[in-house]
């Protein structure tokens, strides 16, 4: 059924070995766990593309609109939507941060919400085939709320981020801040 969760597509146990930022083979950068605080952010090119797209929409509407107020109005509304989306990426580029006390997630347009490690019931990755591509979504489930992040939000693959978060939770959730 559409919108229903399908456990056959869920990957809660995948531990990558060799991806970006997990310290595996071929990884030039140290693991996020080497630093007591890790964060994942929108790639810098994304807001640039969104803001450029908004400007192009307005320019095309003015050039090709032939004075039609409806065409120009629709293009301007679409451009405003892209502009708002791009500004959010500039104002709040860090979507997820983790450290010894828990994780901080984006909340609303550009707010933040801190979740202690003890409040996180499950760190999972939902994997689904969509339009011939495999789509992954990181899920942080607190029981009261579900926080979802795609690769465009994180700048890294959700499976790799989930592995780092699981290691950090194991290290820090018991209250021991040992490295």
Secondary structure, 3 states (H helix, E strand, C coil): CCCCCCHHHEECCCCCCCCCCCCCCCCCCCCHHHCCCEEEECCHHHHHHHHHHHHHHHHHHHHHCCCCHHHHHHHHHHHHHHHHHHHHHHHCCEEEEEECCEEEEEECCCEEEEEEHHHCCEEEEEEEEECCEEEEEEEEECCCCEEEEEHHHHCCCHHHHHHHHHHHHHHHCCCCCCC
